């Protein structure tokens, strides 16, 4: 079980997809902790690599 004071763990699929998209990774790193938590929670619903890749590609298009 996760301690409330720890950051949420990034799912493996999300981490891999972010590693393949530098702009998305940069955007993710610059998000507030609450926004990152929301992204992590949303990413848990994806069941295919394609869905995750599309999600991460959209993160890469965000202008922060």
Biopython code that builds the backbone (N, CA, C, O; Angstrom):
import numpy as np
from Bio.PDB.StructureBuilder import StructureBuilder

atoms = [
    (1, "UNK", "N", (0.841, -1.173, 0.000)),
    (1, "UNK", "CA", (0.000, 0.000, 0.000)),
    (1, "UNK", "C", (0.893, 1.244, 0.000)),
    (1, "UNK", "O", (1.968, 1.254, 0.598)),
    (2, "UNK", "N", (0.436, 2.259, -0.664)),
    (2, "UNK", "CA", (1.216, 3.483, -0.832)),
    (2, "UNK", "C", (0.959, 4.472, 0.295)),
    (2, "UNK", "O", (-0.190, 4.708, 0.669)),
    (3, "UNK", "N", (2.019, 5.048, 0.834)),
    (3, "UNK", "CA", (1.919, 6.086, 1.847)),
    (3, "UNK", "C", (1.425, 7.360, 1.181)),
    (3, "UNK", "O", (1.853, 7.682, 0.072)),
    (4, "UNK", "N", (0.527, 8.094, 1.839)),
    (4, "UNK", "CA", (-0.028, 9.317, 1.263)),
    (4, "UNK", "C", (1.022, 10.384, 0.989)),
    (4, "UNK", "O", (0.806, 11.247, 0.138)),
    (5, "UNK", "N", (2.145, 10.348, 1.684)),
    (5, "UNK", "CA", (3.178, 11.354, 1.498)),
    (5, "UNK", "C", (4.094, 11.045, 0.328)),
    (5, "UNK", "O", (4.900, 11.891, -0.059)),
    (6, "UNK", "N", (3.990, 9.859, -0.241)),
    (6, "UNK", "CA", (4.822, 9.493, -1.376)),
    (6, "UNK", "C", (4.113, 9.873, -2.677)),
    (6, "UNK", "O", (2.885, 9.934, -2.746)),
    (7, "UNK", "N", (4.931, 10.127, -3.711)),
    (7, "UNK", "CA", (4.351, 10.402, -5.019)),
    (7, "UNK", "C", (3.759, 9.118, -5.567)),
    (7, "UNK", "O", (4.250, 8.027, -5.277)),
    (8, "UNK", "N", (2.680, 9.250, -6.374)),
    (8, "UNK", "CA", (2.112, 8.029, -6.960)),
    (8, "UNK", "C", (3.100, 7.382, -7.917)),
    (8, "UNK", "O", (3.830, 8.068, -8.633)),
    (9, "UNK", "N", (3.115, 6.092, -7.922)),
    (9, "UNK", "CA", (4.023, 5.344, -8.769)),
    (9, "UNK", "C", (3.554, 5.425, -10.224)),
    (9, "UNK", "O", (2.374, 5.229, -10.514)),
    (10, "UNK", "N", (4.481, 5.712, -11.125)),
    (10, "UNK", "CA", (4.158, 5.797, -12.542)),
    (10, "UNK", "C", (4.020, 4.378, -13.090)),
    (10, "UNK", "O", (4.947, 3.577, -12.966)),
    (11, "UNK", "N", (2.874, 4.059, -13.694)),
    (11, "UNK", "CA", (2.710, 2.727, -14.281)),
    (11, "UNK", "C", (3.776, 2.466, -15.350)),
    (11, "UNK", "O", (4.226, 3.393, -16.025)),
    (12, "UNK", "N", (4.166, 1.231, -15.495)),
    (12, "UNK", "CA", (5.221, 0.854, -16.421)),
    (12, "UNK", "C", (4.919, 1.316, -17.850)),
    (12, "UNK", "O", (5.793, 1.865, -18.520)),
    (13, "UNK", "N", (3.706, 1.099, -18.311)),
    (13, "UNK", "CA", (3.334, 1.489, -19.674)),
    (13, "UNK", "C", (3.443, 2.984, -19.893)),
    (13, "UNK", "O", (3.897, 3.425, -20.949)),
    (14, "UNK", "N", (3.034, 3.767, -18.910)),
    (14, "UNK", "CA", (3.135, 5.220, -19.016)),
    (14, "UNK", "C", (4.600, 5.631, -19.017)),
    (14, "UNK", "O", (5.005, 6.468, -19.823)),
    (15, "UNK", "N", (5.383, 5.066, -18.144)),
    (15, "UNK", "CA", (6.806, 5.402, -18.091)),
    (15, "UNK", "C", (7.511, 5.085, -19.400)),
    (15, "UNK", "O", (8.325, 5.873, -19.880)),
    (16, "UNK", "N", (7.201, 3.943, -19.970)),
    (16, "UNK", "CA", (7.815, 3.554, -21.237)),
    (16, "UNK", "C", (7.395, 4.508, -22.354)),
    (16, "UNK", "O", (8.235, 4.951, -23.137)),
    (17, "UNK", "N", (6.104, 4.825, -22.434)),
    (17, "UNK", "CA", (5.613, 5.723, -23.475)),
    (17, "UNK", "C", (6.215, 7.118, -23.316)),
    (17, "UNK", "O", (6.545, 7.760, -24.313)),
    (18, "UNK", "N", (6.360, 7.591, -22.091)),
    (18, "UNK", "CA", (6.974, 8.902, -21.857)),
    (18, "UNK", "C", (8.443, 8.886, -22.278)),
    (18, "UNK", "O", (8.952, 9.874, -22.809)),
    (19, "UNK", "N", (9.116, 7.773, -22.041)),
    (19, "UNK", "CA", (10.527, 7.663, -22.415)),
    (19, "UNK", "C", (10.711, 7.727, -23.928)),
    (19, "UNK", "O", (11.780, 8.101, -24.411)),
    (20, "UNK", "N", (9.684, 7.366, -24.667)),
    (20, "UNK", "CA", (9.753, 7.371, -26.124)),
    (20, "UNK", "C", (9.324, 8.712, -26.727)),
    (20, "UNK", "O", (9.418, 8.898, -27.940)),
    (21, "UNK", "N", (8.855, 9.643, -25.897)),
    (21, "UNK", "CA", (8.365, 10.933, -26.386)),
    (21, "UNK", "C", (8.962, 12.036, -25.499)),
    (21, "UNK", "O", (8.442, 12.329, -24.423)),
    (22, "UNK", "N", (10.051, 12.634, -25.965)),
    (22, "UNK", "CA", (10.772, 13.617, -25.147)),
    (22, "UNK", "C", (9.924, 14.816, -24.746)),
    (22, "UNK", "O", (10.006, 15.277, -23.607)),
    (23, "UNK", "N", (9.113, 15.326, -25.665)),
    (23, "UNK", "CA", (8.291, 16.502, -25.353)),
    (23, "UNK", "C", (7.253, 16.158, -24.286)),
    (23, "UNK", "O", (7.019, 16.946, -23.369)),
    (24, "UNK", "N", (6.631, 14.986, -24.403)),
    (24, "UNK", "CA", (5.649, 14.563, -23.401)),
    (24, "UNK", "C", (6.318, 14.374, -22.037)),
    (24, "UNK", "O", (5.756, 14.750, -21.008)),
    (25, "UNK", "N", (7.512, 13.794, -22.036)),
    (25, "UNK", "CA", (8.245, 13.599, -20.786)),
    (25, "UNK", "C", (8.587, 14.945, -20.155)),
    (25, "UNK", "O", (8.448, 15.122, -18.945)),
    (26, "UNK", "N", (9.027, 15.878, -20.968)),
    (26, "UNK", "CA", (9.332, 17.223, -20.464)),
    (26, "UNK", "C", (8.082, 17.883, -19.886)),
    (26, "UNK", "O", (8.130, 18.478, -18.809)),
    (27, "UNK", "N", (6.970, 17.777, -20.600)),
    (27, "UNK", "CA", (5.719, 18.357, -20.101)),
    (27, "UNK", "C", (5.297, 17.700, -18.793)),
    (27, "UNK", "O", (4.885, 18.385, -17.857)),
    (28, "UNK", "N", (5.397, 16.379, -18.724)),
    (28, "UNK", "CA", (5.024, 15.647, -17.518)),
    (28, "UNK", "C", (5.873, 16.102, -16.332)),
    (28, "UNK", "O", (5.362, 16.289, -15.228)),
    (29, "UNK", "N", (7.159, 16.275, -16.569)),
    (29, "UNK", "CA", (8.076, 16.680, -15.497)),
    (29, "UNK", "C", (7.771, 18.085, -14.979)),
    (29, "UNK", "O", (8.046, 18.390, -13.819)),
    (30, "UNK", "N", (7.208, 18.938, -15.826)),
    (30, "UNK", "CA", (6.924, 20.314, -15.425)),
    (30, "UNK", "C", (5.507, 20.512, -14.883)),
    (30, "UNK", "O", (5.144, 21.623, -14.499)),
    (31, "UNK", "N", (4.714, 19.457, -14.850)),
    (31, "UNK", "CA", (3.349, 19.556, -14.316)),
    (31, "UNK", "C", (3.384, 19.655, -12.795)),
    (31, "UNK", "O", (4.336, 19.222, -12.144)),
    (32, "UNK", "N", (2.335, 20.227, -12.258)),
    (32, "UNK", "CA", (2.193, 20.239, -10.802)),
    (32, "UNK", "C", (2.003, 18.800, -10.330)),
    (32, "UNK", "O", (1.618, 17.934, -11.115)),
    (33, "UNK", "N", (2.265, 18.550, -9.079)),
    (33, "UNK", "CA", (2.120, 17.186, -8.558)),
    (33, "UNK", "C", (0.678, 16.704, -8.692)),
    (33, "UNK", "O", (0.442, 15.522, -8.943)),
    (34, "UNK", "N", (-0.274, 17.595, -8.531)),
    (34, "UNK", "CA", (-1.683, 17.209, -8.677)),
    (34, "UNK", "C", (-2.001, 16.841, -10.122)),
    (34, "UNK", "O", (-2.707, 15.863, -10.369)),
    (35, "UNK", "N", (-1.494, 17.603, -11.067)),
    (35, "UNK", "CA", (-1.729, 17.310, -12.482)),
    (35, "UNK", "C", (-1.066, 15.983, -12.860)),
    (35, "UNK", "O", (-1.659, 15.182, -13.582)),
    (36, "UNK", "N", (0.156, 15.745, -12.379)),
    (36, "UNK", "CA", (0.829, 14.467, -12.641)),
    (36, "UNK", "C", (0.019, 13.309, -12.074)),
    (36, "UNK", "O", (-0.119, 12.269, -12.718)),
    (37, "UNK", "N", (-0.516, 13.486, -10.871)),
    (37, "UNK", "CA", (-1.339, 12.440, -10.251)),
    (37, "UNK", "C", (-2.557, 12.148, -11.113)),
    (37, "UNK", "O", (-2.926, 10.987, -11.290)),
    (38, "UNK", "N", (-3.184, 13.189, -11.652)),
    (38, "UNK", "CA", (-4.352, 13.001, -12.514)),
    (38, "UNK", "C", (-3.979, 12.247, -13.789)),
    (38, "UNK", "O", (-4.708, 11.358, -14.228)),
    (39, "UNK", "N", (-2.841, 12.607, -14.376)),
    (39, "UNK", "CA", (-2.376, 11.929, -15.588)),
    (39, "UNK", "C", (-2.110, 10.460, -15.292)),
    (39, "UNK", "O", (-2.496, 9.589, -16.072)),
    (40, "UNK", "N", (-1.462, 10.183, -14.185)),
    (40, "UNK", "CA", (-1.168, 8.796, -13.802)),
    (40, "UNK", "C", (-2.463, 8.010, -13.627)),
    (40, "UNK", "O", (-2.584, 6.892, -14.126)),
    (41, "UNK", "N", (-3.420, 8.585, -12.927)),
    (41, "UNK", "CA", (-4.688, 7.891, -12.709)),
    (41, "UNK", "C", (-5.422, 7.658, -14.027)),
    (41, "UNK", "O", (-5.972, 6.579, -14.247)),
    (42, "UNK", "N", (-5.434, 8.649, -14.894)),
    (42, "UNK", "CA", (-6.101, 8.496, -16.193)),
    (42, "UNK", "C", (-5.415, 7.410, -17.022)),
    (42, "UNK", "O", (-6.079, 6.646, -17.723)),
    (43, "UNK", "N", (-4.099, 7.343, -16.939)),
    (43, "UNK", "CA", (-3.350, 6.368, -17.746)),
    (43, "UNK", "C", (-3.642, 4.928, -17.333)),
    (43, "UNK", "O", (-3.452, 4.011, -18.132)),
    (44, "UNK", "N", (-4.091, 4.717, -16.127)),
    (44, "UNK", "CA", (-4.356, 3.356, -15.648)),
    (44, "UNK", "C", (-5.526, 2.693, -16.384)),
    (44, "UNK", "O", (-5.682, 1.474, -16.318)),
    (45, "UNK", "N", (-6.342, 3.478, -17.079)),
    (45, "UNK", "CA", (-7.503, 2.932, -17.791)),
    (45, "UNK", "C", (-7.130, 2.325, -19.142)),
    (45, "UNK", "O", (-7.915, 1.560, -19.702)),
    (46, "UNK", "N", (-5.960, 2.644, -19.676)),
    (46, "UNK", "CA", (-5.589, 2.173, -21.004)),
    (46, "UNK", "C", (-5.115, 0.726, -20.945)),
    (46, "UNK", "O", (-4.391, 0.322, -20.035)),
    (47, "UNK", "N", (-5.544, -0.035, -21.939)),
    (47, "UNK", "CA", (-5.213, -1.459, -21.943)),
    (47, "UNK", "C", (-4.324, -1.868, -23.112)),
    (47, "UNK", "O", (-3.861, -3.007, -23.167)),
    (48, "UNK", "N", (-4.080, -0.946, -24.050)),
    (48, "UNK", "CA", (-3.215, -1.286, -25.187)),
    (48, "UNK", "C", (-2.088, -0.276, -25.317)),
    (48, "UNK", "O", (-2.192, 0.854, -24.840)),
    (49, "UNK", "N", (-1.013, -0.694, -25.967)),
    (49, "UNK", "CA", (0.112, 0.208, -26.215)),
    (49, "UNK", "C", (-0.337, 1.390, -27.069)),
    (49, "UNK", "O", (0.093, 2.522, -26.851)),
    (50, "UNK", "N", (-1.193, 1.119, -28.033)),
    (50, "UNK", "CA", (-1.664, 2.181, -28.927)),
    (50, "UNK", "C", (-2.424, 3.255, -28.157)),
    (50, "UNK", "O", (-2.213, 4.446, -28.386)),
    (51, "UNK", "N", (-3.300, 2.851, -27.254)),
    (51, "UNK", "CA", (-4.039, 3.822, -26.447)),
    (51, "UNK", "C", (-3.077, 4.671, -25.613)),
    (51, "UNK", "O", (-3.219, 5.891, -25.534)),
    (52, "UNK", "N", (-2.101, 4.012, -24.996)),
    (52, "UNK", "CA", (-1.140, 4.729, -24.165)),
    (52, "UNK", "C", (-0.305, 5.674, -25.011)),
    (52, "UNK", "O", (-0.063, 6.813, -24.613)),
    (53, "UNK", "N", (0.137, 5.214, -26.173)),
    (53, "UNK", "CA", (0.942, 6.047, -27.061)),
    (53, "UNK", "C", (0.167, 7.287, -27.501)),
    (53, "UNK", "O", (0.719, 8.387, -27.525)),
    (54, "UNK", "N", (-1.106, 7.115, -27.848)),
    (54, "UNK", "CA", (-1.939, 8.247, -28.247)),
    (54, "UNK", "C", (-2.102, 9.235, -27.094)),
    (54, "UNK", "O", (-2.030, 10.449, -27.288)),
    (55, "UNK", "N", (-2.319, 8.707, -25.906)),
    (55, "UNK", "CA", (-2.462, 9.544, -24.709)),
    (55, "UNK", "C", (-1.194, 10.364, -24.469)),
    (55, "UNK", "O", (-1.260, 11.567, -24.218)),
    (56, "UNK", "N", (-0.050, 9.704, -24.549)),
    (56, "UNK", "CA", (1.233, 10.380, -24.324)),
    (56, "UNK", "C", (1.531, 11.374, -25.447)),
    (56, "UNK", "O", (2.077, 12.450, -25.201)),
    (57, "UNK", "N", (1.172, 11.013, -26.675)),
    (57, "UNK", "CA", (1.362, 11.956, -27.785)),
    (57, "UNK", "C", (0.575, 13.246, -27.525)),
    (57, "UNK", "O", (1.053, 14.338, -27.831)),
    (58, "UNK", "N", (-0.613, 13.120, -26.967)),
    (58, "UNK", "CA", (-1.419, 14.312, -26.631)),
    (58, "UNK", "C", (-0.736, 15.128, -25.528)),
    (58, "UNK", "O", (-0.771, 16.358, -25.551)),
    (59, "UNK", "N", (-0.120, 14.444, -24.571)),
    (59, "UNK", "CA", (0.605, 15.160, -23.522)),
    (59, "UNK", "C", (1.753, 15.967, -24.127)),
    (59, "UNK", "O", (2.088, 17.046, -23.639)),
    (60, "UNK", "N", (2.346, 15.438, -25.186)),
    (60, "UNK", "CA", (3.453, 16.128, -25.845)),
    (60, "UNK", "C", (3.019, 17.378, -26.590)),
    (60, "UNK", "O", (3.845, 18.238, -26.897)),
    (61, "UNK", "N", (1.739, 17.486, -26.881)),
    (61, "UNK", "CA", (1.217, 18.648, -27.620)),
    (61, "UNK", "C", (0.812, 19.810, -26.712)),
    (61, "UNK", "O", (0.549, 20.915, -27.186)),
    (62, "UNK", "N", (0.766, 19.557, -25.432)),
    (62, "UNK", "CA", (0.358, 20.586, -24.463)),
    (62, "UNK", "C", (1.447, 21.657, -24.367)),
    (62, "UNK", "O", (2.633, 21.341, -24.276)),
    (63, "UNK", "N", (1.042, 22.897, -24.389)),
    (63, "UNK", "CA", (1.966, 24.011, -24.166)),
    (63, "UNK", "C", (1.841, 24.445, -22.709)),
    (63, "UNK", "O", (0.816, 24.995, -22.306)),
    (64, "UNK", "N", (2.866, 24.202, -21.937)),
    (64, "UNK", "CA", (2.844, 24.582, -20.505)),
    (64, "UNK", "C", (3.487, 25.938, -20.300)),
    (64, "UNK", "O", (3.560, 26.422, -19.170)),
]
sb = StructureBuilder()
sb.init_structure("model")
sb.init_model(0)
sb.init_chain("A")
sb.init_seg("    ")
for serial, (resi, resn, name, xyz) in enumerate(atoms, 1):
    if name == "N":
        sb.init_residue(resn, " ", resi, " ")
    sb.init_atom(name, np.array(xyz, "f"), 0.0, 1.0, " ", f" {name:<3s}", serial, name[0])
structure = sb.get_structure()
